[in-house]
Amino acid sequence: MPEYGSLFVCLMGMGTVFFGLICLIVLTMIMGKLVGGRAAPAVSAPVPAAAAPAAPEASRQEIAAAVSAAIAEELGTSVTGIRIVSMKKL
């Protein structure tokens, strides 16, 4: 049985992995075209966005309390030691 060098074994292993990954990519693209081609695009009229009602002050206080409690739990400190300066919706 012939002895293979470490470089040959390394290149064959990397080649096998890349070949397998390329096969997965090709199969994924084929399946995407087969499955995606049958679904008809949904055509719907654009719905005008309704203005969101302003959140009452009580719910903002509850949200601030929940956020400060979560931060205190993560930091391992007391809630009284945390001061929230501002909150912005992302």
mmCIF file as gemmi writes it, N, C-alpha and C atoms, coordinates in Angstrom:
data_model
loop_
_atom_site.group_PDB
_atom_site.id
_atom_site.type_symbol
_atom_site.label_atom_id
_atom_site.label_alt_id
_atom_site.label_comp_id
_atom_site.label_asym_id
_atom_site.label_entity_id
_atom_site.label_seq_id
_atom_site.pdbx_PDB_ins_code
_atom_site.Cartn_x
_atom_site.Cartn_y
_atom_site.Cartn_z
_atom_site.occupancy
_atom_site.B_iso_or_equiv
_atom_site.pdbx_formal_charge
_atom_site.auth_seq_id
_atom_site.auth_asym_id
_atom_site.pdbx_PDB_model_num
ATOM 1 N N . MET Axp A 1 ? 0.852 -1.166 0 1 0 ? 1 A 1
ATOM 2 C CA . MET Axp A 1 ? 0 0 0 1 0 ? 1 A 1
ATOM 3 C C . MET Axp A 1 ? 0.903 1.235 0 1 0 ? 1 A 1
ATOM 4 N N . PRO Axp A 2 ? 0.628 2.162 -0.916 1 0 ? 2 A 1
ATOM 5 C CA . PRO Axp A 2 ? 1.508 3.331 -1.004 1 0 ? 2 A 1
ATOM 6 C C . PRO Axp A 2 ? 1.277 4.297 0.161 1 0 ? 2 A 1
ATOM 7 N N . GLU Axp A 3 ? 2.324 4.969 0.56 1 0 ? 3 A 1
ATOM 8 C CA . GLU Axp A 3 ? 2.258 5.979 1.615 1 0 ? 3 A 1
ATOM 9 C C . GLU Axp A 3 ? 1.977 7.336 0.976 1 0 ? 3 A 1
ATOM 10 N N . TYR Axp A 4 ? 0.936 8.006 1.413 1 0 ? 4 A 1
ATOM 11 C CA . TYR Axp A 4 ? 0.585 9.308 0.892 1 0 ? 4 A 1
ATOM 12 C C . TYR Axp A 4 ? 1.169 10.38 1.804 1 0 ? 4 A 1
ATOM 13 N N . GLY Axp A 5 ? 1.613 11.454 1.204 1 0 ? 5 A 1
ATOM 14 C CA . GLY Axp A 5 ? 2.169 12.556 1.976 1 0 ? 5 A 1
ATOM 15 C C . GLY Axp A 5 ? 1.07 13.354 2.66 1 0 ? 5 A 1
ATOM 16 N N . SER Axp A 6 ? 1.471 14.091 3.662 1 0 ? 6 A 1
ATOM 17 C CA . SER Axp A 6 ? 0.482 14.862 4.42 1 0 ? 6 A 1
ATOM 18 C C . SER Axp A 6 ? -0.13 15.974 3.566 1 0 ? 6 A 1
ATOM 19 N N . LEU Axp A 7 ? 0.627 16.545 2.654 1 0 ? 7 A 1
ATOM 20 C CA . LEU Axp A 7 ? 0.088 17.581 1.773 1 0 ? 7 A 1
ATOM 21 C C . LEU Axp A 7 ? -0.994 17.004 0.862 1 0 ? 7 A 1
ATOM 22 N N . PHE Axp A 8 ? -0.751 15.801 0.325 1 0 ? 8 A 1
ATOM 23 C CA . PHE Axp A 8 ? -1.73 15.156 -0.54 1 0 ? 8 A 1
ATOM 24 C C . PHE Axp A 8 ? -3.019 14.86 0.22 1 0 ? 8 A 1
ATOM 25 N N . VAL Axp A 9 ? -2.887 14.36 1.425 1 0 ? 9 A 1
ATOM 26 C CA . VAL Axp A 9 ? -4.067 14.036 2.243 1 0 ? 9 A 1
ATOM 27 C C . VAL Axp A 9 ? -4.838 15.312 2.574 1 0 ? 9 A 1
ATOM 28 N N . CYS Axp A 10 ? -4.124 16.369 2.896 1 0 ? 10 A 1
ATOM 29 C CA . CYS Axp A 10 ? -4.775 17.652 3.231 1 0 ? 10 A 1
ATOM 30 C C . CYS Axp A 10 ? -5.526 18.191 2.016 1 0 ? 10 A 1
ATOM 31 N N . LEU Axp A 11 ? -4.875 18.175 0.848 1 0 ? 11 A 1
ATOM 32 C CA . LEU Axp A 11 ? -5.538 18.684 -0.358 1 0 ? 11 A 1
ATOM 33 C C . LEU Axp A 11 ? -6.727 17.833 -0.764 1 0 ? 11 A 1
ATOM 34 N N . MET Axp A 12 ? -6.619 16.535 -0.619 1 0 ? 12 A 1
ATOM 35 C CA . MET Axp A 12 ? -7.758 15.658 -0.95 1 0 ? 12 A 1
ATOM 36 C C . MET Axp A 12 ? -8.927 15.898 0.007 1 0 ? 12 A 1
ATOM 37 N N . GLY Axp A 13 ? -8.642 16.105 1.272 1 0 ? 13 A 1
ATOM 38 C CA . GLY Axp A 13 ? -9.7 16.378 2.24 1 0 ? 13 A 1
ATOM 39 C C . GLY Axp A 13 ? -10.391 17.701 1.949 1 0 ? 13 A 1
ATOM 40 N N . MET Axp A 14 ? -9.596 18.732 1.682 1 0 ? 14 A 1
ATOM 41 C CA . MET Axp A 14 ? -10.188 20.039 1.371 1 0 ? 14 A 1
ATOM 42 C C . MET Axp A 14 ? -10.948 19.981 0.052 1 0 ? 14 A 1
ATOM 43 N N . GLY Axp A 15 ? -10.433 19.251 -0.926 1 0 ? 15 A 1
ATOM 44 C CA . GLY Axp A 15 ? -11.136 19.102 -2.201 1 0 ? 15 A 1
ATOM 45 C C . GLY Axp A 15 ? -12.469 18.398 -2.038 1 0 ? 15 A 1
ATOM 46 N N . THR Axp A 16 ? -12.491 17.377 -1.199 1 0 ? 16 A 1
ATOM 47 C CA . THR Axp A 16 ? -13.734 16.649 -0.944 1 0 ? 16 A 1
ATOM 48 C C . THR Axp A 16 ? -14.768 17.55 -0.275 1 0 ? 16 A 1
ATOM 49 N N . VAL Axp A 17 ? -14.327 18.35 0.689 1 0 ? 17 A 1
ATOM 50 C CA . VAL Axp A 17 ? -15.242 19.249 1.389 1 0 ? 17 A 1
ATOM 51 C C . VAL Axp A 17 ? -15.804 20.289 0.427 1 0 ? 17 A 1
ATOM 52 N N . PHE Axp A 18 ? -14.932 20.908 -0.378 1 0 ? 18 A 1
ATOM 53 C CA . PHE Axp A 18 ? -15.411 21.922 -1.31 1 0 ? 18 A 1
ATOM 54 C C . PHE Axp A 18 ? -16.313 21.323 -2.378 1 0 ? 18 A 1
ATOM 55 N N . PHE Axp A 19 ? -16.006 20.129 -2.832 1 0 ? 19 A 1
ATOM 56 C CA . PHE Axp A 19 ? -16.882 19.467 -3.796 1 0 ? 19 A 1
ATOM 57 C C . PHE Axp A 19 ? -18.26 19.219 -3.188 1 0 ? 19 A 1
ATOM 58 N N . GLY Axp A 20 ? -18.291 18.773 -1.935 1 0 ? 20 A 1
ATOM 59 C CA . GLY Axp A 20 ? -19.57 18.56 -1.258 1 0 ? 20 A 1
ATOM 60 C C . GLY Axp A 20 ? -20.35 19.858 -1.089 1 0 ? 20 A 1
ATOM 61 N N . LEU Axp A 21 ? -19.653 20.938 -0.742 1 0 ? 21 A 1
ATOM 62 C CA . LEU Axp A 21 ? -20.329 22.226 -0.585 1 0 ? 21 A 1
ATOM 63 C C . LEU Axp A 21 ? -20.882 22.738 -1.916 1 0 ? 21 A 1
ATOM 64 N N . ILE Axp A 22 ? -20.131 22.562 -2.977 1 0 ? 22 A 1
ATOM 65 C CA . ILE Axp A 22 ? -20.611 22.977 -4.298 1 0 ? 22 A 1
ATOM 66 C C . ILE Axp A 22 ? -21.838 22.17 -4.69 1 0 ? 22 A 1
ATOM 67 N N . CYS Axp A 23 ? -21.836 20.874 -4.388 1 0 ? 23 A 1
ATOM 68 C CA . CYS Axp A 23 ? -23.016 20.043 -4.68 1 0 ? 23 A 1
ATOM 69 C C . CYS Axp A 23 ? -24.23 20.531 -3.886 1 0 ? 23 A 1
ATOM 70 N N . LEU Axp A 24 ? -24.022 20.886 -2.618 1 0 ? 24 A 1
ATOM 71 C CA . LEU Axp A 24 ? -25.139 21.403 -1.817 1 0 ? 24 A 1
ATOM 72 C C . LEU Axp A 24 ? -25.681 22.705 -2.387 1 0 ? 24 A 1
ATOM 73 N N . ILE Axp A 25 ? -24.804 23.571 -2.842 1 0 ? 25 A 1
ATOM 74 C CA . ILE Axp A 25 ? -25.241 24.843 -3.423 1 0 ? 25 A 1
ATOM 75 C C . ILE Axp A 25 ? -26.062 24.599 -4.679 1 0 ? 25 A 1
ATOM 76 N N . VAL Axp A 26 ? -25.57 23.708 -5.541 1 0 ? 26 A 1
ATOM 77 C CA . VAL Axp A 26 ? -26.281 23.421 -6.79 1 0 ? 26 A 1
ATOM 78 C C . VAL Axp A 26 ? -27.639 22.79 -6.499 1 0 ? 26 A 1
ATOM 79 N N . LEU Axp A 27 ? -27.676 21.839 -5.581 1 0 ? 27 A 1
ATOM 80 C CA . LEU Axp A 27 ? -28.951 21.194 -5.246 1 0 ? 27 A 1
ATOM 81 C C . LEU Axp A 27 ? -29.935 22.194 -4.629 1 0 ? 27 A 1
ATOM 82 N N . THR Axp A 28 ? -29.436 23.101 -3.803 1 0 ? 28 A 1
ATOM 83 C CA . THR Axp A 28 ? -30.304 24.113 -3.209 1 0 ? 28 A 1
ATOM 84 C C . THR Axp A 28 ? -30.875 25.039 -4.275 1 0 ? 28 A 1
ATOM 85 N N . MET Axp A 29 ? -30.042 25.422 -5.241 1 0 ? 29 A 1
ATOM 86 C CA . MET Axp A 29 ? -30.53 26.283 -6.313 1 0 ? 29 A 1
ATOM 87 C C . MET Axp A 29 ? -31.572 25.562 -7.164 1 0 ? 29 A 1
ATOM 88 N N . ILE Axp A 30 ? -31.346 24.296 -7.446 1 0 ? 30 A 1
ATOM 89 C CA . ILE Axp A 30 ? -32.31 23.53 -8.241 1 0 ? 30 A 1
ATOM 90 C C . ILE Axp A 30 ? -33.631 23.394 -7.494 1 0 ? 30 A 1
ATOM 91 N N . MET Axp A 31 ? -33.566 23.064 -6.2 1 0 ? 31 A 1
ATOM 92 C CA . MET Axp A 31 ? -34.8 22.926 -5.413 1 0 ? 31 A 1
ATOM 93 C C . MET Axp A 31 ? -35.521 24.268 -5.295 1 0 ? 31 A 1
ATOM 94 N N . GLY Axp A 32 ? -34.781 25.351 -5.184 1 0 ? 32 A 1
ATOM 95 C CA . GLY Axp A 32 ? -35.402 26.668 -5.113 1 0 ? 32 A 1
ATOM 96 C C . GLY Axp A 32 ? -36.151 27.002 -6.386 1 0 ? 32 A 1
ATOM 97 N N . LYS Axp A 33 ? -35.572 26.64 -7.524 1 0 ? 33 A 1
ATOM 98 C CA . LYS Axp A 33 ? -36.246 26.904 -8.789 1 0 ? 33 A 1
ATOM 99 C C . LYS Axp A 33 ? -37.468 25.997 -8.966 1 0 ? 33 A 1
ATOM 100 N N . LEU Axp A 34 ? -37.378 24.751 -8.525 1 0 ? 34 A 1
ATOM 101 C CA . LEU Axp A 34 ? -38.514 23.842 -8.651 1 0 ? 34 A 1
ATOM 102 C C . LEU Axp A 34 ? -39.668 24.266 -7.745 1 0 ? 34 A 1
ATOM 103 N N . VAL Axp A 35 ? -39.378 24.559 -6.515 1 0 ? 35 A 1
ATOM 104 C CA . VAL Axp A 35 ? -40.429 24.906 -5.56 1 0 ? 35 A 1
ATOM 105 C C . VAL Axp A 35 ? -40.885 26.342 -5.765 1 0 ? 35 A 1
ATOM 106 N N . GLY Axp A 36 ? -39.967 27.258 -5.973 1 0 ? 36 A 1
ATOM 107 C CA . GLY Axp A 36 ? -40.312 28.661 -6.121 1 0 ? 36 A 1
ATOM 108 C C . GLY Axp A 36 ? -41.01 28.958 -7.431 1 0 ? 36 A 1
ATOM 109 N N . GLY Axp A 37 ? -40.792 28.147 -8.451 1 0 ? 37 A 1
ATOM 110 C CA . GLY Axp A 37 ? -41.402 28.393 -9.747 1 0 ? 37 A 1
ATOM 111 C C . GLY Axp A 37 ? -42.884 28.11 -9.765 1 0 ? 37 A 1
ATOM 112 N N . ARG Axp A 38 ? -43.358 27.254 -8.884 1 0 ? 38 A 1
ATOM 113 C CA . ARG Axp A 38 ? -44.775 26.88 -8.88 1 0 ? 38 A 1
ATOM 114 C C . ARG Axp A 38 ? -45.654 27.874 -8.13 1 0 ? 38 A 1
ATOM 115 N N . ALA Axp A 39 ? -45.082 28.595 -7.204 1 0 ? 39 A 1
ATOM 116 C CA . ALA Axp A 39 ? -45.874 29.545 -6.417 1 0 ? 39 A 1
ATOM 117 C C . ALA Axp A 39 ? -46.119 30.798 -7.243 1 0 ? 39 A 1
ATOM 118 N N . ALA Axp A 40 ? -47.385 31.141 -7.401 1 0 ? 40 A 1
ATOM 119 C CA . ALA Axp A 40 ? -47.744 32.345 -8.145 1 0 ? 40 A 1
ATOM 120 C C . ALA Axp A 40 ? -47.516 33.563 -7.258 1 0 ? 40 A 1
ATOM 121 N N . PRO Axp A 41 ? -46.959 34.614 -7.806 1 0 ? 41 A 1
ATOM 122 C CA . PRO Axp A 41 ? -46.749 35.798 -6.98 1 0 ? 41 A 1
ATOM 123 C C . PRO Axp A 41 ? -48.083 36.414 -6.566 1 0 ? 41 A 1
ATOM 124 N N . ALA Axp A 42 ? -48.181 36.739 -5.318 1 0 ? 42 A 1
ATOM 125 C CA . ALA Axp A 42 ? -49.414 37.314 -4.788 1 0 ? 42 A 1
ATOM 126 C C . ALA Axp A 42 ? -49.479 38.787 -5.161 1 0 ? 42 A 1
ATOM 127 N N . VAL Axp A 43 ? -50.535 39.158 -5.851 1 0 ? 43 A 1
ATOM 128 C CA . VAL Axp A 43 ? -50.724 40.543 -6.249 1 0 ? 43 A 1
ATOM 129 C C . VAL Axp A 43 ? -51.829 41.113 -5.374 1 0 ? 43 A 1
ATOM 130 N N . SER Axp A 44 ? -51.467 42.085 -4.58 1 0 ? 44 A 1
ATOM 131 C CA . SER Axp A 44 ? -52.457 42.694 -3.72 1 0 ? 44 A 1
ATOM 132 C C . SER Axp A 44 ? -52.295 44.207 -3.789 1 0 ? 44 A 1
ATOM 133 N N . ALA Axp A 45 ? -53.4 44.88 -3.589 1 0 ? 45 A 1
ATOM 134 C CA . ALA Axp A 45 ? -53.374 46.337 -3.605 1 0 ? 45 A 1
ATOM 135 C C . ALA Axp A 45 ? -52.665 46.825 -2.351 1 0 ? 45 A 1
ATOM 136 N N . PRO Axp A 46 ? -51.846 47.852 -2.476 1 0 ? 46 A 1
ATOM 137 C CA . PRO Axp A 46 ? -51.161 48.347 -1.281 1 0 ? 46 A 1
ATOM 138 C C . PRO Axp A 46 ? -52.168 48.924 -0.296 1 0 ? 46 A 1
ATOM 139 N N . VAL Axp A 47 ? -51.996 48.542 0.941 1 0 ? 47 A 1
ATOM 140 C CA . VAL Axp A 47 ? -52.889 48.999 2.003 1 0 ? 47 A 1
ATOM 141 C C . VAL Axp A 47 ? -52.265 50.234 2.633 1 0 ? 47 A 1
ATOM 142 N N . PRO Axp A 48 ? -53.03 51.321 2.7 1 0 ? 48 A 1
ATOM 143 C CA . PRO Axp A 48 ? -52.451 52.519 3.323 1 0 ? 48 A 1
ATOM 144 C C . PRO Axp A 48 ? -52.184 52.261 4.799 1 0 ? 48 A 1
ATOM 145 N N . ALA Axp A 49 ? -51.03 52.679 5.238 1 0 ? 49 A 1
ATOM 146 C CA . ALA Axp A 49 ? -50.647 52.463 6.63 1 0 ? 49 A 1
ATOM 147 C C . ALA Axp A 49 ? -51.414 53.42 7.528 1 0 ? 49 A 1
ATOM 148 N N . ALA Axp A 50 ? -52.06 52.842 8.526 1 0 ? 50 A 1
ATOM 149 C CA . ALA Axp A 50 ? -52.793 53.66 9.481 1 0 ? 50 A 1
ATOM 150 C C . ALA Axp A 50 ? -51.828 54.188 10.521 1 0 ? 50 A 1
ATOM 151 N N . ALA Axp A 51 ? -52.055 55.396 10.961 1 0 ? 51 A 1
ATOM 152 C CA . ALA Axp A 51 ? -51.19 55.991 11.965 1 0 ? 51 A 1
ATOM 153 C C . ALA Axp A 51 ? -51.369 55.237 13.278 1 0 ? 51 A 1
ATOM 154 N N . ALA Axp A 52 ? -50.253 54.859 13.879 1 0 ? 52 A 1
ATOM 155 C CA . ALA Axp A 52 ? -50.306 54.133 15.138 1 0 ? 52 A 1
ATOM 156 C C . ALA Axp A 52 ? -50.687 55.095 16.25 1 0 ? 52 A 1
ATOM 157 N N . PRO Axp A 53 ? -51.609 54.685 17.108 1 0 ? 53 A 1
ATOM 158 C CA . PRO Axp A 53 ? -51.991 55.574 18.209 1 0 ? 53 A 1
ATOM 159 C C . PRO Axp A 53 ? -50.82 55.749 19.167 1 0 ? 53 A 1
ATOM 160 N N . ALA Axp A 54 ? -50.751 56.919 19.751 1 0 ? 54 A 1
ATOM 161 C CA . ALA Axp A 54 ? -49.675 57.199 20.692 1 0 ? 54 A 1
ATOM 162 C C . ALA Axp A 54 ? -49.838 56.322 21.924 1 0 ? 54 A 1
ATOM 163 N N . ALA Axp A 55 ? -48.723 55.79 22.403 1 0 ? 55 A 1
ATOM 164 C CA . ALA Axp A 55 ? -48.765 54.918 23.569 1 0 ? 55 A 1
ATOM 165 C C . ALA Axp A 55 ? -49.048 55.737 24.814 1 0 ? 55 A 1
ATOM 166 N N . PRO Axp A 56 ? -49.965 55.28 25.619 1 0 ? 56 A 1
ATOM 167 C CA . PRO Axp A 56 ? -50.242 56.008 26.853 1 0 ? 56 A 1
ATOM 168 C C . PRO Axp A 56 ? -49.009 56.025 27.761 1 0 ? 56 A 1
ATOM 169 N N . GLU Axp A 57 ? -48.96 57.008 28.637 1 0 ? 57 A 1
ATOM 170 C CA . GLU Axp A 57 ? -47.797 57.168 29.512 1 0 ? 57 A 1
ATOM 171 C C . GLU Axp A 57 ? -47.619 55.978 30.448 1 0 ? 57 A 1
ATOM 172 N N . ALA Axp A 58 ? -48.71 55.347 30.847 1 0 ? 58 A 1
ATOM 173 C CA . ALA Axp A 58 ? -48.614 54.221 31.774 1 0 ? 58 A 1
ATOM 174 C C . ALA Axp A 58 ? -47.859 53.059 31.133 1 0 ? 58 A 1
ATOM 175 N N . SER Axp A 59 ? -48.097 52.806 29.845 1 0 ? 59 A 1
ATOM 176 C CA . SER Axp A 59 ? -47.412 51.681 29.209 1 0 ? 59 A 1
ATOM 177 C C . SER Axp A 59 ? -45.931 51.991 29.025 1 0 ? 59 A 1
ATOM 178 N N . ARG Axp A 60 ? -45.572 53.256 28.817 1 0 ? 60 A 1
ATOM 179 C CA . ARG Axp A 60 ? -44.152 53.625 28.713 1 0 ? 60 A 1
ATOM 180 C C . ARG Axp A 60 ? -43.45 53.384 30.051 1 0 ? 60 A 1
ATOM 181 N N . GLN Axp A 61 ? -44.129 53.684 31.134 1 0 ? 61 A 1
ATOM 182 C CA . GLN Axp A 61 ? -43.537 53.446 32.449 1 0 ? 61 A 1
ATOM 183 C C . GLN Axp A 61 ? -43.359 51.953 32.698 1 0 ? 61 A 1
ATOM 184 N N . GLU Axp A 62 ? -44.335 51.158 32.255 1 0 ? 62 A 1
ATOM 185 C CA . GLU Axp A 62 ? -44.223 49.714 32.421 1 0 ? 62 A 1
ATOM 186 C C . GLU Axp A 62 ? -43.073 49.158 31.577 1 0 ? 62 A 1
ATOM 187 N N . ILE Axp A 63 ? -42.919 49.687 30.371 1 0 ? 63 A 1
ATOM 188 C CA . ILE Axp A 63 ? -41.828 49.238 29.51 1 0 ? 63 A 1
ATOM 189 C C . ILE Axp A 63 ? -40.491 49.621 30.119 1 0 ? 63 A 1
ATOM 190 N N . ALA Axp A 64 ? -40.389 50.84 30.641 1 0 ? 64 A 1
ATOM 191 C CA . ALA Axp A 64 ? -39.151 51.288 31.281 1 0 ? 64 A 1
ATOM 192 C C . ALA Axp A 64 ? -38.823 50.428 32.493 1 0 ? 64 A 1
ATOM 193 N N . ALA Axp A 65 ? -39.842 50.049 33.245 1 0 ? 65 A 1
ATOM 194 C CA . ALA Axp A 65 ? -39.631 49.198 34.411 1 0 ? 65 A 1
ATOM 195 C C . ALA Axp A 65 ? -39.146 47.808 33.99 1 0 ? 65 A 1
ATOM 196 N N . ALA Axp A 66 ? -39.732 47.276 32.927 1 0 ? 66 A 1
ATOM 197 C CA . ALA Axp A 66 ? -39.325 45.951 32.45 1 0 ? 66 A 1
ATOM 198 C C . ALA Axp A 66 ? -37.902 45.979 31.913 1 0 ? 66 A 1
ATOM 199 N N . VAL Axp A 67 ? -37.561 47.041 31.175 1 0 ? 67 A 1
ATOM 200 C CA . VAL Axp A 67 ? -36.208 47.157 30.623 1 0 ? 67 A 1
ATOM 201 C C . VAL Axp A 67 ? -35.194 47.299 31.743 1 0 ? 67 A 1
ATOM 202 N N . SER Axp A 68 ? -35.483 48.144 32.731 1 0 ? 68 A 1
ATOM 203 C CA . SER Axp A 68 ? -34.539 48.322 33.828 1 0 ? 68 A 1
ATOM 204 C C . SER Axp A 68 ? -34.389 47.04 34.645 1 0 ? 68 A 1
ATOM 205 N N . ALA Axp A 69 ? -35.465 46.283 34.813 1 0 ? 69 A 1
ATOM 206 C CA . ALA Axp A 69 ? -35.376 45.01 35.527 1 0 ? 69 A 1
ATOM 207 C C . ALA Axp A 69 ? -34.52 44.004 34.759 1 0 ? 69 A 1
ATOM 208 N N . ALA Axp A 70 ? -34.665 43.98 33.437 1 0 ? 70 A 1
ATOM 209 C CA . ALA Axp A 70 ? -33.861 43.064 32.628 1 0 ? 70 A 1
ATOM 210 C C . ALA Axp A 70 ? -32.384 43.436 32.674 1 0 ? 70 A 1
ATOM 211 N N . ILE Axp A 71 ? -32.091 44.741 32.607 1 0 ? 71 A 1
ATOM 212 C CA . ILE Axp A 71 ? -30.7 45.191 32.67 1 0 ? 71 A 1
ATOM 213 C C . ILE Axp A 71 ? -30.109 44.885 34.046 1 0 ? 71 A 1
ATOM 214 N N . ALA Axp A 72 ? -30.882 45.119 35.093 1 0 ? 72 A 1
ATOM 215 C CA . ALA Axp A 72 ? -30.4 44.839 36.444 1 0 ? 72 A 1
ATOM 216 C C . ALA Axp A 72 ? -30.121 43.351 36.627 1 0 ? 72 A 1
ATOM 217 N N . GLU Axp A 73 ? -30.957 42.516 36.08 1 0 ? 73 A 1
ATOM 218 C CA . GLU Axp A 73 ? -30.762 41.069 36.18 1 0 ? 73 A 1
ATOM 219 C C . GLU Axp A 73 ? -29.497 40.647 35.434 1 0 ? 73 A 1
ATOM 220 N N . GLU Axp A 74 ? -29.287 41.224 34.267 1 0 ? 74 A 1
ATOM 221 C CA . GLU Axp A 74 ? -28.113 40.873 33.461 1 0 ? 74 A 1
ATOM 222 C C . GLU Axp A 74 ? -26.821 41.335 34.143 1 0 ? 74 A 1
ATOM 223 N N . LEU Axp A 75 ? -26.846 42.537 34.717 1 0 ? 75 A 1
ATOM 224 C CA . LEU Axp A 75 ? -25.65 43.079 35.37 1 0 ? 75 A 1
ATOM 225 C C . LEU Axp A 75 ? -25.467 42.55 36.785 1 0 ? 75 A 1
ATOM 226 N N . GLY Axp A 76 ? -26.515 41.981 37.35 1 0 ? 76 A 1
ATOM 227 C CA . GLY Axp A 76 ? -26.43 41.46 38.713 1 0 ? 76 A 1
ATOM 228 C C . GLY Axp A 76 ? -26.455 42.562 39.758 1 0 ? 76 A 1
ATOM 229 N N . THR Axp A 77 ? -27.133 43.654 39.454 1 0 ? 77 A 1
ATOM 230 C CA . THR Axp A 77 ? -27.224 44.77 40.397 1 0 ? 77 A 1
ATOM 231 C C . THR Axp A 77 ? -28.678 44.994 40.783 1 0 ? 77 A 1
ATOM 232 N N . SER Axp A 78 ? -28.884 46.016 41.597 1 0 ? 78 A 1
ATOM 233 C CA . SER Axp A 78 ? -30.233 46.376 42.014 1 0 ? 78 A 1
ATOM 234 C C . SER Axp A 78 ? -30.868 47.301 40.968 1 0 ? 78 A 1
ATOM 235 N N . VAL Axp A 79 ? -32.184 47.277 40.888 1 0 ? 79 A 1
ATOM 236 C CA . VAL Axp A 79 ? -32.9 48.125 39.933 1 0 ? 79 A 1
ATOM 237 C C . VAL Axp A 79 ? -32.739 49.596 40.307 1 0 ? 79 A 1
ATOM 238 N N . THR Axp A 80 ? -32.582 49.865 41.584 1 0 ? 80 A 1
ATOM 239 C CA . THR Axp A 80 ? -32.448 51.258 42.008 1 0 ? 80 A 1
ATOM 240 C C . THR Axp A 80 ? -31.128 51.875 41.547 1 0 ? 80 A 1
ATOM 241 N N . GLY Axp A 81 ? -30.16 51.052 41.198 1 0 ? 81 A 1
ATOM 242 C CA . GLY Axp A 81 ? -28.875 51.565 40.745 1 0 ? 81 A 1
ATOM 243 C C . GLY Axp A 81 ? -28.83 51.855 39.254 1 0 ? 81 A 1
ATOM 244 N N . ILE Axp A 82 ? -29.94 51.665 38.551 1 0 ? 82 A 1
ATOM 245 C CA . ILE Axp A 82 ? -29.976 51.865 37.102 1 0 ? 82 A 1
ATOM 246 C C . ILE Axp A 82 ? -30.849 53.078 36.801 1 0 ? 82 A 1
ATOM 247 N N . ARG Axp A 83 ? -30.344 53.963 35.952 1 0 ? 83 A 1
ATOM 248 C CA . ARG Axp A 83 ? -31.104 55.139 35.535 1 0 ? 83 A 1
ATOM 249 C C . ARG Axp A 83 ? -31.205 55.123 34.019 1 0 ? 83 A 1
ATOM 250 N N . ILE Axp A 84 ? -32.411 55.031 33.498 1 0 ? 84 A 1
ATOM 251 C CA . ILE Axp A 84 ? -32.641 55.037 32.054 1 0 ? 84 A 1
ATOM 252 C C . ILE Axp A 84 ? -32.834 56.489 31.625 1 0 ? 84 A 1
ATOM 253 N N . VAL Axp A 85 ? -31.968 56.956 30.742 1 0 ? 85 A 1
ATOM 254 C CA . VAL Axp A 85 ? -32.02 58.347 30.305 1 0 ? 85 A 1
ATOM 255 C C . VAL Axp A 85 ? -33.041 58.52 29.178 1 0 ? 85 A 1
ATOM 256 N N . SER Axp A 86 ? -32.977 57.631 28.169 1 0 ? 86 A 1
ATOM 257 C CA . SER Axp A 86 ? -33.935 57.723 27.07 1 0 ? 86 A 1
ATOM 258 C C . SER Axp A 86 ? -34.1 56.342 26.459 1 0 ? 86 A 1
ATOM 259 N N . MET Axp A 87 ? -35.253 56.142 25.819 1 0 ? 87 A 1
ATOM 260 C CA . MET Axp A 87 ? -35.536 54.909 25.093 1 0 ? 87 A 1
ATOM 261 C C . MET Axp A 87 ? -36.054 55.279 23.722 1 0 ? 87 A 1
ATOM 262 N N . LYS Axp A 88 ? -35.499 54.615 22.698 1 0 ? 88 A 1
ATOM 263 C CA . LYS Axp A 88 ? -35.952 54.853 21.343 1 0 ? 88 A 1
ATOM 264 C C . LYS Axp A 88 ? -36.412 53.536 20.741 1 0 ? 88 A 1
ATOM 265 N N . LYS Axp A 89 ? -37.498 53.591 20.02 1 0 ? 89 A 1
ATOM 266 C CA . LYS Axp A 89 ? -38.026 52.411 19.361 1 0 ? 89 A 1
ATOM 267 C C . LYS Axp A 89 ? -37.208 52.138 18.107 1 0 ? 89 A 1
ATOM 268 N N . LEU Axp A 90 ? -36.764 50.896 17.947 1 0 ? 90 A 1
ATOM 269 C CA . LEU Axp A 90 ? -35.966 50.524 16.775 1 0 ? 90 A 1
ATOM 270 C C . LEU Axp A 90 ? -36.823 49.957 15.694 1 0 ? 90 A 1
